[in-house]
Amino acid sequence: MPRKSTPREPATETAARPAWLPDFRPGKGARYLQVVAAMEQAVADGGLSPGDRLPPQRQLAELLGVDLTTVTRALAEAKRRHLVEARGALGTFVAAPTVELAQMVDLSMNVPPPPEGLDFDDLLRRGMSQVLMRTDANLLMTYQLGGGSSPDKAAGALWLAPMLGEVAPARLVACPGAQAALAALILALTPPGGTIVTEPLCYPGLRLAAEQLGRAVASVAADDQGMRPDALEAACREHGARVAYLNPTSQNPNARTMPAQRRRDIARVAEQRGIAIIEDDPYWLLTPHAPPPLAHYSPAHVYYIATLSKCLSPGLRTAYLVTPPAADQGAVLAALRSFALMSTPLSTALATQWVHDGTALALLGNIRAECAARLALARGMLGSLGHPPSAGIHMWHLLPSYWTSRELTQAAHAEDLRVTASDAFHAGPNPPNAIRISLGGVKERARLALALKKLADLLARMPRQHREIVV
């Protein structure tokens, strides 16, 4: 006897579109990567929580207006990033982050964040393909004169135009990173045993290079606008210093930007006293509305360093040094060649290619957007406890009175978080009670959010009291 058919249920209305699904935008990477990035953002913002069930793949494809393959690739990538887990016939669910958080999360290394939706593998493949098409491979695998080729210097001049305007390529030196440029300038501009003056809080790489090269570093009093001009004059008289080091834009570590008038005043002191200024300016392009560099106000006295490591990628190992028009560039090159015969030809060629073809500028725009998103995330996670800047890749966090910088750093390490204590940047006693938090070293924004939440919870509670056990 034929089985009686059961009437089908009437078709349900189209499912509501989840708020976390992306609106695809050109220039933001492949669509499947935009889906993954939206998922990461939703986890960070709380729009998706561990255990939430995602719509079936076909339904997701319909809601997004894409083919099933795009959704399949997106979910595979999300699974690889431990964002989701498949539970057979039950479907796909937002994964719990316990395994990832068991690893150390590094909030101590100042690197630019990977932009949302960027396929860096594809970017590198295309970039290297262009380099090999336009360059003799033999030249990339042999010794080259230090200071960069003509195309390298032309790329440097193009990259520096927003900061300094037109720069003669002859004034440029392409260096294997800012640290190498800094060490070369210390050797070229100061005598053995000489003194470099800088702000009380400064980049640790300066102190390290000076110490290794047998130079002293003396602190110059600063206020909330940066180094004080009167204190600079006094320090130069006291120590006989002829070189000052400054990082005036989104300063490392306190993220402060020196205003234009203070830059003019410092430049005036340099001109009056014949002081050379080393201007280390890695964050200018990440800082909207930054004043012109010190080199703009006193080009005859400022050696300007701009590295690609902090605004594009450390792997490029390329920094541009601009020397004053009348400077002895030969002395700088000789100092540089004494420990770094040349920049790595392959990475420098890639940097040059990217600057000339516009890839570097496009990548910079994406990194700026990612920096802004991460700083907004930090403000949301840390609330009133934090004072994040409006731009850049790090923040300076003043601690509540019940925490010291060293104690908080150690407690964070015990929680699988790595931050940097203030004494790493401060010479002498009584460093500020603060930590530096770097926002670019964590690849996934969702994981960064979880780390910042953990740090905020740690900051909000009192330190544990350590009591001796007496037996």
ChimeraX attribute file (.defattr): number of C-alpha atoms within 10 A of each C-alpha:
attribute: neighborCount
match mode: 1-to-1
recipient: residues
	/A:1	3
	/A:2	4
	/A:3	5
	/A:4	6
	/A:5	6
	/A:6	6
	/A:7	6
	/A:8	6
	/A:9	6
	/A:10	6
	/A:11	6
	/A:12	6
	/A:13	6
	/A:14	9
	/A:15	11
	/A:16	7
	/A:17	13
	/A:18	13
	/A:19	10
	/A:20	16
	/A:21	17
	/A:22	15
	/A:23	11
	/A:24	15
	/A:25	10
	/A:26	8
	/A:27	10
	/A:28	15
	/A:29	16
	/A:30	16
	/A:31	21
	/A:32	22
	/A:33	22
	/A:34	21
	/A:35	25
	/A:36	25
	/A:37	23
	/A:38	19
	/A:39	24
	/A:40	24
	/A:41	22
	/A:42	18
	/A:43	22
	/A:44	21
	/A:45	17
	/A:46	12
	/A:47	14
	/A:48	20
	/A:49	15
	/A:50	15
	/A:51	13
	/A:52	14
	/A:53	18
	/A:54	15
	/A:55	16
	/A:56	12
	/A:57	18
	/A:58	15
	/A:59	16
	/A:60	21
	/A:61	17
	/A:62	15
	/A:63	16
	/A:64	19
	/A:65	10
	/A:66	14
	/A:67	13
	/A:68	16
	/A:69	13
	/A:70	19
	/A:71	24
	/A:72	16
	/A:73	16
	/A:74	21
	/A:75	23
	/A:76	18
	/A:77	17
	/A:78	22
	/A:79	18
	/A:80	11
	/A:81	16
	/A:82	16
	/A:83	23
	/A:84	24
	/A:85	20
	/A:86	15
	/A:87	10
	/A:88	7
	/A:89	6
	/A:90	9
	/A:91	13
	/A:92	20
	/A:93	20
	/A:94	21
	/A:95	21
	/A:96	16
	/A:97	15
	/A:98	9
	/A:99	9
	/A:100	12
	/A:101	16
	/A:102	11
	/A:103	11
	/A:104	15
	/A:105	22
	/A:106	21
	/A:107	22
	/A:108	19
	/A:109	18
	/A:110	21
	/A:111	20
	/A:112	28
	/A:113	26
	/A:114	22
	/A:115	24
	/A:116	23
	/A:117	19
	/A:118	19
	/A:119	14
	/A:120	13
	/A:121	9
	/A:122	10
	/A:123	14
	/A:124	13
	/A:125	11
	/A:126	11
	/A:127	19
	/A:128	18
	/A:129	12
	/A:130	16
	/A:131	21
	/A:132	14
	/A:133	10
	/A:134	11
	/A:135	12
	/A:136	10
	/A:137	12
	/A:138	8
	/A:139	11
	/A:140	17
	/A:141	11
	/A:142	9
	/A:143	13
	/A:144	15
	/A:145	11
	/A:146	19
	/A:147	23
	/A:148	22
	/A:149	17
	/A:150	12
	/A:151	14
	/A:152	25
	/A:153	23
	/A:154	20
	/A:155	22
	/A:156	28
	/A:157	23
	/A:158	18
	/A:159	22
	/A:160	19
	/A:161	11
	/A:162	12
	/A:163	18
	/A:164	19
	/A:165	13
	/A:166	11
	/A:167	19
	/A:168	13
	/A:169	17
	/A:170	14
	/A:171	16
	/A:172	24
	/A:173	25
	/A:174	26
	/A:175	30
	/A:176	26
	/A:177	22
	/A:178	25
	/A:179	18
	/A:180	21
	/A:181	29
	/A:182	25
	/A:183	21
	/A:184	23
	/A:185	21
	/A:186	26
	/A:187	21
	/A:188	18
	/A:189	18
	/A:190	17
	/A:191	13
	/A:192	12
	/A:193	12
	/A:194	19
	/A:195	22
	/A:196	28
	/A:197	22
	/A:198	26
	/A:199	24
	/A:200	19
	/A:201	22
	/A:202	21
	/A:203	20
	/A:204	15
	/A:205	14
	/A:206	19
	/A:207	20
	/A:208	13
	/A:209	19
	/A:210	22
	/A:211	13
	/A:212	10
	/A:213	16
	/A:214	14
	/A:215	19
	/A:216	18
	/A:217	22
	/A:218	19
	/A:219	20
	/A:220	22
	/A:221	18
	/A:222	17
	/A:223	8
	/A:224	10
	/A:225	15
	/A:226	23
	/A:227	23
	/A:228	19
	/A:229	21
	/A:230	14
	/A:231	14
	/A:232	24
	/A:233	18
	/A:234	14
	/A:235	20
	/A:236	20
	/A:237	12
	/A:238	10
	/A:239	15
	/A:240	13
	/A:241	21
	/A:242	20
	/A:243	23
	/A:244	24
	/A:245	22
	/A:246	21
	/A:247	27
	/A:248	27
	/A:249	26
	/A:250	25
	/A:251	25
	/A:252	25
	/A:253	26
	/A:254	22
	/A:255	24
	/A:256	18
	/A:257	21
	/A:258	22
	/A:259	16
	/A:260	16
	/A:261	11
	/A:262	17
	/A:263	24
	/A:264	18
	/A:265	16
	/A:266	23
	/A:267	24
	/A:268	17
	/A:269	15
	/A:270	23
	/A:271	16
	/A:272	10
	/A:273	12
	/A:274	13
	/A:275	20
	/A:276	23
	/A:277	28
	/A:278	27
	/A:279	23
	/A:280	26
	/A:281	23
	/A:282	23
	/A:283	27
	/A:284	26
	/A:285	23
	/A:286	24
	/A:287	17
	/A:288	12
	/A:289	8
	/A:290	18
	/A:291	18
	/A:292	18
	/A:293	24
	/A:294	28
	/A:295	23
	/A:296	17
	/A:297	18
	/A:298	20
	/A:299	20
	/A:300	19
	/A:301	24
	/A:302	28
	/A:303	23
	/A:304	25
	/A:305	27
	/A:306	27
	/A:307	26
	/A:308	24
	/A:309	20
	/A:310	23
	/A:311	24
	/A:312	23
	/A:313	18
	/A:314	15
	/A:315	12
	/A:316	20
	/A:317	21
	/A:318	29
	/A:319	26
	/A:320	27
	/A:321	29
	/A:322	27
	/A:323	24
	/A:324	19
	/A:325	15
	/A:326	10
	/A:327	14
	/A:328	12
	/A:329	19
	/A:330	10
	/A:331	15
	/A:332	22
	/A:333	22
	/A:334	16
	/A:335	21
	/A:336	25
	/A:337	17
	/A:338	11
	/A:339	11
	/A:340	17
	/A:341	18
	/A:342	19
	/A:343	24
	/A:344	20
	/A:345	18
	/A:346	18
	/A:347	18
	/A:348	23
	/A:349	27
	/A:350	22
	/A:351	26
	/A:352	24
	/A:353	21
	/A:354	22
	/A:355	20
	/A:356	18
	/A:357	13
	/A:358	11
	/A:359	15
	/A:360	20
	/A:361	15
	/A:362	13
	/A:363	19
	/A:364	20
	/A:365	17
	/A:366	20
	/A:367	24
	/A:368	23
	/A:369	15
	/A:370	22
	/A:371	24
	/A:372	17
	/A:373	16
	/A:374	22
	/A:375	20
	/A:376	15
	/A:377	22
	/A:378	23
	/A:379	18
	/A:380	15
	/A:381	23
	/A:382	20
	/A:383	12
	/A:384	8
	/A:385	15
	/A:386	18
	/A:387	15
	/A:388	21
	/A:389	21
	/A:390	16
	/A:391	23
	/A:392	33
	/A:393	32
	/A:394	28
	/A:395	26
	/A:396	22
	/A:397	21
	/A:398	19
	/A:399	18
	/A:400	15
	/A:401	9
	/A:402	12
	/A:403	19
	/A:404	19
	/A:405	24
	/A:406	16
	/A:407	14
	/A:408	23
	/A:409	21
	/A:410	17
	/A:411	19
	/A:412	20
	/A:413	15
	/A:414	11
	/A:415	18
	/A:416	17
	/A:417	22
	/A:418	22
	/A:419	21
	/A:420	24
	/A:421	23
	/A:422	25
	/A:423	19
	/A:424	15
	/A:425	24
	/A:426	20
	/A:427	18
	/A:428	9
	/A:429	7
	/A:430	9
	/A:431	16
	/A:432	16
	/A:433	18
	/A:434	23
	/A:435	26
	/A:436	26
	/A:437	25
	/A:438	24
	/A:439	29
	/A:440	27
	/A:441	18
	/A:442	20
	/A:443	14
	/A:444	19
	/A:445	26
	/A:446	22
	/A:447	21
	/A:448	23
	/A:449	24
	/A:450	17
	/A:451	23
	/A:452	23
	/A:453	18
	/A:454	19
	/A:455	21
	/A:456	17
	/A:457	12
	/A:458	15
	/A:459	20
	/A:460	15
	/A:461	11
	/A:462	11
	/A:463	14
	/A:464	8
	/A:465	6
	/A:466	6
	/A:467	6
	/A:468	6
	/A:469	5
	/A:470	4
	/A:471	3
